[in-house]
């Protein structure tokens, strides 16, 4: 065996990332993006490590270089999604020159555009729960706690500015978070996503109860 062949075999040993498959960070991102897409389309149990590797265009050895197994791929793919959502929202929340209500409307609009490029399976986390550890579940939870924290800060700012009612910011953030769920439009898509979002925002800002004018 030549020296080059020995080196190639060493590089291809399980747990080592093939050099030609790009930088470690880019490869890891690609794996997570494709894994999340697979999990969303077919569910956790139906997707194999081999199928994730094939979808991402990497070898199985490369995948195991980055992740110890499917449960960790799942956990990190959800955290990867949460990180994207966090970055999307943070870019709007920090625009303090805009009224809070305008920023909330922008968040909903951007969320609609964001999830238009992907499907999201309701109950996916619950489906995978039996396969992941309590520690892994905790990491997923903490990723979305960060998102709730930004909503809470924005709601608190809105209350102080007099743009929102004097309601506990955590309650406001939780209510708004329901509007942000990827599955918020399920069953009423025929109305049109923009129409639904605008109606939900109006309900959030004004409430559903008719105010007496007596």
C-alpha positions, -999 to +999 in steps of 0.1 A: +000+000+000+014+034-010+019+062+015-010+082-001-033+052+002-024+048+038-031+085+045-065+083+027-075+052+047-065+070+079-086+100+069-116+078+062-114+059+095-148+062+114-149+093+135-126+113+112-140+140+089-131+136+052-111+167+043-128+173+010-163+177+026-157+213+036-151+230+069-162+214+101-186+242+109-202+242+074-205+204+074-221+204+109-246+231+098-255+211+066-261+179+086-284+197+111-304+215+084-309+183+064-316+163+096-343+187+108-359+186+073-360+148+075-373+147+110-401+172+101-411+153+070-411+118+084-409+119+122-380+109+145-383+071+144-386+068+106-353+085+099-320+067+100-285+080+104-277+067+069-305+087+054-295+119+072-259+114+059-272+108+024-294+139+025-265+160+037-242+146+011-216+133+036-203+099+046-216+081+076-181+084+091-183+122+087-216+123+105-203+103+134-173+127+135-197+155+144-223+136+164-223+104+185-257+092+173-292+101+161-305+114+195-278+140+196-284+149+160-320+155+168-313+176+199-287+197+180-310+202+150-338+216+172-313+238+190-300+249+156-335+259+147-339+278+180-307+296+173-319+307+139-352+319+154-333+338+182-311+356+156-341+365+135-360+380+165-329+397+180-323+416+148-358+431+152-361+435+190-329+456+191-344+482+167-354+505+196-361+534+173-394+516+163-425+513+185-429+479+202-461+472+183-443+477+150-415+454+161-440+427+171-456+430+137-422+427+120-414+396+140-447+380+128-440+389+092-404+376+093-416+345+111-440+339+082-413+342+056-389+320+077-413+291+081-425+294+045-392+277+035-397+247+057-424+224+072-427+217+109-441+185+124-464+191+153-454+169+183-420+161+169-403+168+202-428+146+221-423+119+196-386+118+202-388+122+239-385+085+247-352+084+228-334+114+244-321+119+279-333+144+305-301+163+300-307+165+262-343+176+267-331+203+291-308+217+264-337+219+240-358+237+266-331+262+274-327+271+237-363+282+236-361+299+270-338+324+254-364+332+228-391+336+254-367+359+273-364+383+243-402+383+240-406+391+277-381+420+275-400+435+245-433+431+262-420+448+294-408+477+272-442+479+256-459+481+290-435+508+302-440+528+271-478+525+274-481+507+241-494+475+258-518+469+286-506+466+322-503+428+320-475+406+334-448+406+306-444+368+310-480+362+302-479+386+272-447+368+260-464+334+263-495+345+245-474+361+217-453+329+216-484+309+206-488+331+176-451+324+167-455+286+166-447+271+133-481+252+134-502+283+142-518+283+108-527+246+107-563+239+095-570+274+084-543+278+057-571+284+031-575+319+046-540+329+036-510+332+059-509+370+058-546+374+065-543+349+094-512+367+109-529+401+107-561+389+123-541+372+151-520+403+157-552+424+159-566+400+185-534+401+204-533+440+205-570+446+209-585+414+225-615+395+213-641+409+238-664+435+225-661+467+246-695+482+256-700+518+245-728+525+269 
